[in-house]
Amino acid sequence: MTSRPETQGKIPCTLELESALGFNGSIPAGLIVHPDNQHLIYPLGCTLVIENIATGKQQFLSGHTSLVSCLTVSKSGRYIASGQEGYMGFKADIILWDYEKRTLIKRMAIHQVKVERVAFSPTDKYLVSLGGQDDGTVVVWEIPSGEPICGSQAQPPSAGVTHCITFSSTKDELFFSAGSNCLRVWELDRANRKIWPTDVRTGQIKRVVKCLEVDAEDGFLYCGTTSGDIMKININSKNMASIFPEKERISLGVACLKRLSSGDLVLGTGEGAIVVMKDGGKKPLKRLEVEGAVTSISLRGQGHHFFVGTDQSQMYRFNYAEFKHELIKTCHPTAVNDIAFPFGLSELFATCGHQEIRVWKADTGTELLRIKVPNFTCVAIEFMRDGKSIISAWNDGKIRAFYPESGKLIFAISDAHNRGVTAIATTSDCKRIISGGGEGQIRVWDVNKETQTLVKNMKEHKGAVCCIRVKKNDLECVSASADGTCIIWDLQRFVRSQIIFAESLFRAITYHPEEFQILTSGTDRKVAWWETFDGALIREIYASDTGSINGVDIESTGQFFVTAGQDKLLKLWKYTAGDVVAVGQGHSAEINRVRFCPRGRHIVSVSADGGVIRWKVGDLQ
């Protein structure tokens, strides 16, 4: 019996997004200090996060339908503007937000595929937007009506792509754009609804400009280049005044820059360093390394403090006087593959991805531990029931166990599977590990600190094993595979007890808390209930309209379960009725895994964009 519960009954409510562990550091100038100096604004997937610097409290602006590609805040702090990256052949939205009310004012769509940059005029009168490589236009919008005034091609036919745009510091009718061999000063004629470009004369010097900064008096424009130098442009004459440093250029280019009130320049480099340099200086005055290429620098007040974002999703706070920094936020820069909670403990959880495992404090989002294994990807993780070790599955074919407090390696099982370890589970007595591999084999291991012994190799699956769950009494386990089968195994005789067939590539499986039924999900977009006794199908429902269901989990009482997958939505269901209770939207990429915390009051989901989101479900029960 197959049903579509979304179309029946009352409309489901919205899941409350409580906190987000993540920061899309790859967006240029994506980390901004609000002019009130109390809040940080940054993108996470298709959501904008407003975070109080002192308390860490987060608020969310949701409205984008795909990845946020740029954002800016008006000089007064009243407005926020953000653009998104859409799909080929479709227009990309720009959204104008009211900062005080935290509401959407206007949705504007004119650019094709992607919005590259947005910038407000000094008095919040206009907004200028720059389209991406497939669009190549500059458009001026009236604020707050959101009506387009005029537009033009961003660069002449002989030039390359335009990368950045910024407004004058004092004039609403003057703004600048720059890119590959292209540097322009634009003047707005509001009466005639025209913008007039003037190309800056740079002589024989050809550069690719990635960032722009205008001084407070509108005297000079500073252009950071991929060649590692800075072009200083006289705005009045539209000529290049100088280029510096001439000899000791910045390694891997100047990715972002800010001019302090003292006249010094703070540069973010592609190499991963913050550099302080005099205007026209020959060499850096100060230098401090950070992790990842710098993509954002945002000043707080007069620049006594400033915040830095990197493409490795690291966020730093700098004290300029002492020139010291502290890491205030970090997250996975690439896809997160799995989540695990310690047995009975909701305050901590672990996530894994490319090259690393991280342990987080749930309520604050603080990173407690980071375990690095260079060049390999952790596919699945599990805490031993006693909490004394983290068991992890890696794509190099090894099973690695780590101490959860120090992160030191306890043991590693080499060649556990010859096509990578793809699933992992542990028994409640902490003496055995059950692993699944890319070749389809299920292997049972007896483990302790000194020895790790293969007990049995069970081969029935023809495709990669995606998920393994073990019964509480350790006498039985169930495995789901991409070959369209789920197998219930007898862990005493090491033989198959039951097998389930479906026209689906299974992605996730879980036992009901009373263990008389199992729940499966996969690429057929269905969630199915099965009897553990004889493997009979009880019912199945469509849980998604557009893509596979990658994660499913049942809360401890068995009243609710949660699903998530390629449609980027998280859905909370009643287990018995099969009705959708609530829907959560916040991820911008497909959700890879989802888990209830042991107390059942929160849900944690992880996605392919590196986001880790914590959802509040306590009031729904």
Number of C-alpha atoms within 10 A of each C-alpha: 8 11 14 15 15 18 10 10 9 10 12 15 13 14 21 18 19 17 22 24 21 24 31 29 28 20 22 25 24 26 26 25 23 25 17 11 14 13 20 21 23 25 26 26 26 24 23 22 23 22 19 15 15 8 10 15 14 17 17 20 18 15 17 23 18 19 21 28 26 25 28 24 23 21 17 13 17 15 21 24 25 27 31 25 26 21 12 11 9 14 19 27 25 27 20 25 22 17 19 9 9 15 14 17 18 17 16 17 15 18 26 22 21 29 32 27 27 27 27 27 22 19 13 19 14 23 25 22 27 29 27 23 16 14 19 21 21 24 20 25 19 15 17 16 11 18 13 18 20 18 18 15 15 28 23 13 8 7 13 17 20 29 24 23 25 22 25 25 19 15 13 18 17 21 23 22 24 29 24 18 18 24 27 22 19 18 17 18 14 12 7 9 12 15 20 13 21 12 17 18 15 19 8 6 10 12 22 21 28 22 26 25 22 23 17 13 9 15 14 20 20 24 27 27 25 20 16 20 22 29 23 21 23 17 18 10 12 18 15 19 14 15 17 20 20 14 9 12 17 26 15 15 23 30 28 26 28 24 21 15 11 10 12 16 21 24 26 30 27 22 18 21 21 25 20 23 20 17 16 16 15 14 17 18 11 11 15 12 15 23 17 19 26 32 27 25 27 22 21 21 13 10 19 14 16 21 23 27 33 32 21 22 24 24 23 19 19 20 14 14 9 8 14 11 18 12 14 15 17 20 25 26 22 17 21 29 21 24 25 22 24 22 15 11 12 18 15 18 19 24 27 27 24 21 16 18 27 20 23 19 15 19 12 14 21 16 18 15 16 17 18 15 12 9 10 15 22 28 23 27 28 25 23 23 17 11 17 15 22 23 23 25 29 26 21 18 20 20 25 19 24 20 16 22 14 11 18 12 14 15 18 17 18 12 13 21 25 15 17 23 30 26 28 26 25 22 20 17 12 17 13 21 22 24 26 31 27 23 18 24 22 24 20 20 19 15 17 13 9 7 10 16 12 15 14 16 15 15 14 15 23 15 18 24 29 27 24 25 22 21 18 15 10 15 14 19 22 23 27 31 29 22 19 19 21 28 21 23 21 16 18 9 11 16 15 17 18 17 17 17 14 14 11 18 21 28 24 29 25 23 23 21 16 12 13 11 18 21 21 23 29 27 21 18 21 21 23 21 20 19 16 21 12 12 19 15 17 11 13 19 18 17 27 24 12 13 18 24 32 25 27 26 24 24 21 16 12 15 15 22 24 23 26 31 30 23 20 22 19 28 23 27 21 16 18 10 10 20 22 24 21 19 19 18 19 26 28 24 22 21 30 24 27 27 25 26 24 17 15 18 16 20 25 22 26 28 26 23 23 27 27 27 21 24 20 17 18 12 8 11 9
